[in-house]
Amino acid sequence: MITDLFTQGIQMGIVLFVAPLLMGIIRKIKARLLRHRGASVFQPYYDIFRLLRKDVMMAENASWLYRVAPYIVFAAIWVAAALVPTFATGLMFSWATDFLAIVALLGTARFALALAGMDVGTSFGGIGSSREMMISSLAEPAMLMIIFTVALLAGTTQLSLIAEYISANPIGLRASLALAFIALIIVTLAENARIPVDNPTTHLELTMVHEAMILEYSGRHLALIEWAASIKLLLYLSLFGCIFIPFGMASAPASAGQYAIGIILYLAKLLLAGLFLAIGETAVAKMRVFRVAEFLGAALILGLLATILLFVSRGI
């Protein structure tokens, strides 16, 4: 019991403390690709700790929702990320690693942040919240189609069992999984405000989405939101490793050596995914806001096609 709890705590700690490092590595790679020196890979840690020490400044008309939204966002995203199997399957809370539950937690965090963006009544917050809801209205159906595709293949929506099924069964190359993989890439870019959907480094009112909702935040509230954003990116990259490349994951109960190998391979997967993300963002320009619907519509169609292909023929 104590060993299982300790192992689960290790996974929760990994997703919490590795997420800022992943963000720093991606920024460093992008800077080097642009022939810039770039900040240290540990800069996100410095920014978070600096913001945690600062006082919070809030508008006079801010309600209680504006104050509690950062804590709701951080808690929901951290719990969702901790439920995704990273270096091992069958952990203590594996019974709760339902794909639909994770989507519900992410939706809760998004809803709370969108309400907070509109709470103060600024034009930037309203613009960001409306755009966020527009993106989520298309990204969530695409995500559900991806879930249905994987569930039809593995016979369950529990991520731990999905990873074990794909690891143990020679599924080969399937067109349905390839379509679901591409759809998940599009959803990941949209949900994490990455290029080409959004530019995480911009503050231009005509283009920003996520940054517009948090312009009024400061101090520890802003630190929690920024930390949650990095955890959310790690969550989606962990989904790729869990669903499509679950190889090397330990199966609990396992020895300390197996867990160590699983952690090393998981970190290697994150590094590889971060490298591809940085290269893609450097090579692609940001699209106009009104093109985002077409971009996410493609993800929805791909997810729907993947579900239909797998439903019609289990061998495709």
Summary of the structure (lengths in Angstrom):
residues: 316
radius of gyration: 19.4
end to end distance: 41.5
largest distance: 60.3
contacts: 1082
relative contact order: 0.17
helix: 72%
strand: 2%
